[in-house]
Structure formats: structure tokens, C-alpha cells
Amino acid sequence: MRILLVGDDASIDGELQRGLHKEGFAVDWAEHGDSAMLALGTTSYGLVLLDIGSSGKHGLTLLARLRRRNDATPVIVIIARDAVPDGVAGLDGGADDYLVKPFALDELLARIRVVNRHQTGRVQPLLQVGALRLDPAQHRVWLGEREVPVTTREFALLQELMRDPAIVVTRAQLEERLYGWNEEIESNAIQVHVHNLRRKLGTDAIHNVRGVGYRIGALA
């Protein structure tokens, strides 16, 4: 998943970026509302993390602009400990959740999973296609009863394909969801990840739809 982090504290936001990146997320950072709106107008994001701890009304204004143009991208508002009214205002303004600083990365990850389940209409946290199961919370993958070790990036790619098994995802879409602005992408990066996953899961695990992209296979 690709996340847009909006905040004005480069050191704190940078630490959060690094933590999310280690968990397999692609994260872009925008310092203010105008650059955030530009990013949202040109890039597809799975989530916006909007830090209004210090920006206050400016952050809520960005949220209002986002919802006025009928952009349904999930938003989690991050607030200061003494600014709960801002969190409530964020929920009333169209945010999906809010989080009070300071917080543990694990708590943020759990809230991201909840928001994703609400977006997809899934009650169960596990993704399953045939004998293939993926647990977003534990970053674990099983084929039947056998647990399969995968890298962070392989896990992220597999998760994107398993969200909706009927959909073909293009290479460009996978690159956009797996890599942030500042990350260099080798021209064959997606093909390499797919090759490695097929080696671990079987050649039928991921289907190549010629000229279009990839979709998950129906593993028995």
C-alpha cells in the first residue's frame, strides 16, 4: 500500500516514514496542504496520515477540501495529546479514525488494518485464495499448512494481488503501490518479485495476463 503522510515536522515524520517502510509500505511526505492536494491529484494512495498536532485548523481544512471533491481515500488524523477536540472534528469532517501522539507503531498498524477492512468490507483479517493464506497483522503467509517465508516487498505485492483475486493489477499500479517518491525502482523489479514468489509458492501462484498485468492464481 502507498501512504501519503502530511505533517510539518520533518524529523518525527521521517522516523514514522522509516518505520512504515520497514513494514512494507511505500510512504510519501507532504509538508502542507497544497503539496498534499497536488500529490493526491496525481497519485493513487491507499491511505492518508494527516498530522494536525501542530497545524490544527490547516489540517482540518485539507481534510475538508479532500472530501468536498468526493475523494474517498481513507484518512487517519494524528493529533496532540491535548487536542482531542481536533480528533473529534476530524471524524466529523470525514476522517476514518484518529490517533493521539505519542503512539506506538504497532497501534498505528492495527488502525490501518481496521480501516482497510472497513474499506474492503472484510470482517476477517486474513486474506485467502484457495490454499494460500495471508495474515496482514503478523506478516505471515501459508500455502496449505506450510508457512512460506517471504520478504517485506514480496509480502506487499502478494497482499495487493490478494485484495481482489478477480482483478488484474498492472505493473505500473504495483510499482506505484509498493514504492515511494524517493525510492529507485529497477525496470524489472516487479518481475523479480513475481519470479521469487512463484519459486516459493508454485508457478501457478501468480498469473501473467499478457499485455495487462498480474493476478493471483486459484491455488488448490
N, C-alpha and C positions, 0 to 999 in steps of 0.2 A: 504493500500500500504506500502511496505517496501522500505525505502530510505537509501542509503549509503551517509553519509556526510564525505567529505575528507577535512581536514584542520589541521593546526598546532597550533591553539590557543584553548587550552582545555576549558578555561573559557567562551569565546564567543561561541564556538561550543556547549558547554554544555547547555548554555542558549537557543540556537537555537533548540537543541535536545528536551529540555523540552517543548518549545512552540509547536513544531510539534507533540510531543507525546500527548499533550492535545487536539490536533485536530484530533487524531485518527490514526496517522502514527506510524509505527514501524521504528525506526531510529538506525542505527549502525554507529559508528565513526571509521574512519581510519586516522592515523596521517600522513602517507606518501604513496608514490606511490606503493611500494612493498606490503604493507599490504592491500592497496586498491585493487590491482590486485588479490591478494590471495582471498580476500572476494568476488570479482566479479566472480572468478573462481569456487567458492564453493556454492554461494548463489544467488538466483534469486531476482533481485531488479527491482522495477518499475521506479526508478529514481536515478541518481547520482547528488549530490550537490557538486560541485568542487570549493573550495575556493582557488583562485590563487592570492588573495590580497597580500600575503606575499611570496608565493612560486614561483610566476612568471613562469619562463620557466619550472620549475619542474612540475607544474600543467599541462601546455600545453603538456609536454612530456607524462604524464599519459593519457591525452585525445588521443594523437596520438597512443599510444600503444593499447588503448581500440578499436579505430576504425580500426587499422591495422588487428586486429584479427576478424574483422567483427562483433563486439559486438554492437548491435543497441540500447542498453539501453539508454533512454533519459538522457541528461546531461544539467544541468543548471550551468553555470560558475558564480561564485561570485568574483567580482573584487573590488579593492580600487577605491576611487572617482577619483584619478588622473591617473588611469590605463586603460582608455577606449581602447587604442590600444590592450591591452591584451584581452579585451572582443571581439573586432573585430577578433583578431587572433583565439580566441576560436570558434567563429561562423564559420570561415573559416576552422578550424580544425575538425569540425563535431559536435560542441555543438548545442543544440536546442534553447538556449536563454542565456542571461547574465543579471546579476543584480548587481547594484552598491551599495556598502556599504556607509553609513548605510541605511538600508531599514526596512520598517515595515513588520511584519509577514504577514499581510493581503495581501501585494503586492506579497510576495513570494507565498502564497497560490493561488492567482489568476494566477500567471505564471505557477504554477504546473498544475492547471486545464486546461490552454490553451495547454500546452504540452501534457497532457493526451488526450485532444480532437483531437489533430493532430495525435497522435498515433493510436487512435481507428477509425479515420475518421469521428467522430461525429461533426456536426455543432452545434446542440442544446446542451446546458449544462445539461439539465435534462435527467435522465435515467428513462425509463418507461417500465414496463412489465405488460400488462393488465391494471388493475385499480391501480396498485402500481406505485408510482412516487417517485423519489429520487432526491433531489437537492444538488449536491456536494458543491456548493458555500455557501448555507445557512445552510447546515447540517440539512435538514428537510425532512420528509417522510410523504407521504399521501397515504391513501387507499381510492380510490374514492375521495370524498370531505372532508373526515375526516383526520385531521392531527394526526399522531401517534408519541408519544414521544418515543425515543429510546436512549440508552446510546451511548457514543462515540464508544465503541467496537462493539456494535450491528450495528451501522451505517456502520462502516468499513467492517464488514462481509457482510452485505446486499449489499454494493456497489461492493464488489468483485464478488458476485454471479450475480449481475445485469449487469455487464460489457458485458457479452455474455451469454444470457439466455440458449443457446444450449449446453454450456459446463458444464460438471460435474467437480467440484473442490474437490480435496481430502482434508481430514482433515489436512494432513501434509502440503499441499500447503497453506491452510488457516492459520495455525499456523505460517508458515514462513512469510506470508504477514502481519500478524497482530501483531507479537511480535518481539522485537529486541533481541540482544545477551544477554543483562543484565536483561531481564525480565523473571521471573519464570512463567512457564506455568503449570497449573494444568492439569492432564491427561484427564479430562473431560471438559476442558474449552470451547472448540468449541461446544460440545453437549449442554452445559448450555446456551450459547448464542443462539443457534438454538432453543432450547426449549422456551426461553423467547420471541424470535421473533415470533414463531408460536402462542404463547399465545396472543400476541398483534395484529398479522396480520391474524390469522387463521391457522388451521392445514395444509392447502394446500399451504401455502406461500412458504415453503421450502420442497423439496422432498429429501428423503434419498435414494440414489441409493446403494442398499446393496452391500457391499464389495468394493465400489468405492469411494463414497463421497456424495456431495450435489449439487443440482442445484435449481435454483429459480423456483417456480411454476407459471403457467399461470393463474393468478387471474382474475376472471371475474369482 
